[in-house]
Amino acid sequence: MLLAPAPAPAGAALSCSTLLAASYRRLAVHLTTRRIEVAPPRSPVGRGWTSGAELAYHPTLLDAFLAAEAARIEEHYDHAARPDVVASRALHTCLWAACLLISGPWYLDGRVPLLRPEDVRFGRRPGDLAVVPGGFTCLPDDPAAGLPGVRVAPDQQALDRELREAVAAHVRPLLAAMGPHLRRGPRALWGMVGDDLVSAVWYAGKALGEEERAVAAAGRLLPGPIAPFPGGADVRRLTGRDGRSHPTRTRVSCCLFYTIRQEDTCSTCPRTSDAERLRRLERNAS
């Protein structure tokens, strides 16, 4: 069951962009590790920000972005990462942000944003995001269905398909630009996208205090391999010593963080055993 769609701010002209802006602000209130700014339509990329379009279409800006990521890793972890690892971490940052910004309003309000690469921007500090809201796709019973810039999907299954297609279309230029730096094939790259899409939905749900609903939504969104995504959500359960059941999954594609800090793998990494996952899950739940 969806929450009530976000209303436009008092006094604001009713439009698809103002409705999406309200969704993003509502989501941002609950996030603890990300900060989302809403940028005005047609606004230029500000100083200290980089847009997805700049990374996708301007090699010199992409090189600077990768160099900044290499410096951040070395400063934070005292580790000089391989170039392909740097590129993998940078791409993961971009993919996860895009997936969160596209899937967030879908999860909250049943609206799929139609974001272009230039509409998603990354700040200098990890976790700082900006988004330029525009049109979206929604269901026929959405009050916004008749607004200019709004597309209508006939049912929930079609809306879920719209989300998958919106994510794929948005990240395709980024994969083309950054993929050669990673030394990985298409299956691994699209595996990263699917992993980050599931992770973003899950993260939003946990932030809102409704993890089980988010897990179900991610499973409905990716019930299995659906082109171009090579794997599904594949959420499974682990039972702790107290009998409590915890959801987990194993990533399709490795993010390579283990090469930076081997003892601190991701909780959904193929290298992380179920026993270790349970230890972390129970620690976090206590």
Disulfide bonds with the S-S distance in Angstrom:
none
